[in-house]
Each structure stands twice: as structure tokens, then as C-alpha cells.
């Protein structure tokens, strides 16, 4: 079974009281410590007093918008992970949130389970204080700084792209990533790259991960994309 990833302290910022209550209850049941804020000004005050491990931040709020809050955090040098929430699925709004320093983006309405998985993925990306980041999930040990990866102690000899693909999948373990998402996160904004390139590199990666008869970790979700998890 895939490791659930670390729980942590979450600050939920939303001007809708019903959404705040619902997320607070659901995230507490999922093992997180939760605080809430009703607007951007209150959110900045809470973060200044007791910085959380991750922030769930609504984009559209009266007064300071979520985008403005995120931009201020980054201007202050705070690198805590921020997941933006919005009822808007417009590309321009998503880009604005990410350009302001948001780490991920989720469109309302959404399933609580997806939010939990995304929060755990964001927490896995953050290096532990005082130490170097080593990502451990599903029997994998990935050291981004050294660019090394092992599975059950066996070193994986990966090309640069294979390593980057594995790292992205591992940071989002349990989440299905589309081919377009993988193209964006691994290849960047290189529009000359075709989507079938992802399938080719997944094939290369599987060959190395499954050497010696090891069980499959990278699974295809037909019509959607790929997910890293121990069970299909």
C-alpha cells in the first residue's frame, strides 16, 4: 500500500463559512491539524503568528484576494506550500494564481480525497527543516539534490528525463496525472513535444523500475493518464 504521506498543520482560508467548516472537519478526520481564516488579512495574521505547514487559499475573497495573499507571502520570502481554490476554471485565473506563487490549483467543487492527496503531495515536496530533502514513497528513495533514485535499496540508472518523470509521479503518489500535466511538469512549455512522448518515457521508466520481476508502480489509467502507486 502506498505510504499516506505526512499530515501536518493546514490553514484553510475561505470567506464561505460552510466551506470552512466542511474542510476543517474533513481535514481533521484525515489527520491534519487545522486552523481557519475568513479573509486574506486574517490569513496573513495567522501565518505571521504561527506559520502552518501548508495553506489552502481561496482565490476569490473580498478585500485581499487569494492571489494577493500568495504574492505577499512570496514577497516576504515565505516558501510554505500554497494550494489555490477557485470556482473558476479559466486558464487565465489558474495562471494568475500560479504566477503569484501558488504551488497547486484545485477547482470547486472537488472531492475531499483529492484535496487530501494534493496536500500530502505538497508536504512531501518540502524539505525537512535542518536537513536535505529525500523523498520516500512506495519503496522508492529519491534524492533530488543528488539526482539519485533507489527502489528497495537497488539503485536505478535513470536518464535526466526519466528521473524528472519519476520524481513528479512520486511527489504526486496516488494522484492520476494527465499526459498534458506530465508534459508541463517534466518537459515544461516545449510545445514541440508530442503527448505520446510521455507514454514512451513511462515505458522506459517501467523497464528500469520492474527489473528483476519487481511489481509495477507506474499504472496507466485508461483515457486519463498515469499514477504511481503500489496497488493497481
Secondary structure, 3 states (H helix, E strand, C coil): CCCCCCCCEEEEECCCHHHHHHHHHHHHHCCCEEEEECCHHHHHHHHHHCCCCEEEEECCCCCCCHHHHHHHHHHCCCCCEEEEEECCCCHHHHHHHHHCCCCEEEECCCCHHHHHHHHHHHHHHCCCCCCCCCEEECCEEEECCCCEEEECCEECCCCHHHHHHHHHHHHCCCCCEEHHHHHHHHHCCCCCCCCHHHHHHHHHHHHHHCHHHCCCCEEEECCCEEEECCCC
